[in-house]
Amino acid sequence: MRVITFGEVMLRLAPEGYYRFLQADSFGATFGGGEANVAVSLANYGADAAFVTKLPEHEIGQMAVNSLRKYGVDTSKITRGGDRVGIYFLEKGASQRPSKVIYDRAHSAIAEAQPSDFNWEEIFKEADWFHFTGITPALGDNVADICLEAVKAAKKQGVKISCDLNYRKKLWTREKAGEVMGRLMEYVDVCIANEEDAADVFGIKAANTDVTKGKVDHEGYKDVAKQLKERFGFSHVAITLRGSISANDNDWAAMLYDGNDYYFSRQYRIHIVDRVGGGDSFGGGLIYAMLSGFSAQQTIEFAVAASCLKHTVEGDYNLVGVNEVKNLAGGDGSGRVQR
């Protein structure tokens, strides 16, 4: 299976442990970003995963490339140029104090990229799947145009397309997101959303649900998935269901809708080490399972188990293998030492 993902990989700077920004004397440096995280997940499952972006030719840009190569991601389609690698600062939340993200990504290489930087016909040769998120077109009208060219080329070449709506209010307004994403959704086969994205981007809300109080209603999300499919014609809609108890503890599950039936995963009570990339790990698991021919129930169980494990891994990348995910999906969630 060959999967292409497209987006921004950023330098992540984070204080040690649960230190607040104002306490920190030093910051740990790693890399991550929505579509890059998906590519790493897929590479760890043994898939042929390629990540497409634009990065500067200087050493920090090369560090980002190397971070992906380390886990087996194909970086040969990355365009080099521009001046900046985007940065985000992460302060981990604890108990009732939420995590906080500060972006420093304006004028990054990918944010200033142009359609001529990418030859999509060449990039999609022998590809089976293309994945992007709503974060990427939010970087600017030029990047939204690149995304539109990409999905058109993928569709022309018979490549399946998935999109995680991933609304980021620090990047654009709900009105702008709805307008731009609405155009892109015409080409998407599999839509991935969380408990808030459908409402923020398309005004489609789940009834009887309050995520801030940990209340998630299954019937409400069935209606959300049905409305999304009816509006855009997706073959599948996957929705993650997060019940936030605190910054450290969440209930975690998901639903998959194939246009006829609704499939709900088991629910996990997770104690969080690092939640950044949790949704991306779900997307990576979903794509892998669908390309592997899993049944609908097996697919949603695999995707949720993969994401559950990601919440235990430091950094953006989900560094787990297929057998680990299958073991958890199969019911082995004891956390006992493996000898």
Buried (B, 14 or more C-beta within 10 A) or exposed (E): BBBBBBBBBBBBBBBEEBBEBEEBEEBBEBBBBBBBBBBBBBBBBEBBBBBBBBBBEEEBBBBBBEBBBEBBBBBEBBBBBBEBBBBBBBBBBBEEBEBEEEBBBEEBBBBBBEBEBBEBEEBBEEBBBBBBBBBBBBBBEBBBBBBBEBBBBBBEBEBBBBBBBBBBEEBBEBEBBBEBBEBBBEBBBBBBBBBBBBBBBBEBBBEEBEBEEBEBBBEBBBBBBBBBBEEBEBBBBBBBBBBBBBBBBBBBBBBBBBEEEBBBBBBBEBEBEBBBBBBBBBBBBBBBBBBBEBEBEBBBBBBBBBBBBBBBBEBBBBBBEBEBBBBBBEEEBEEEEEE
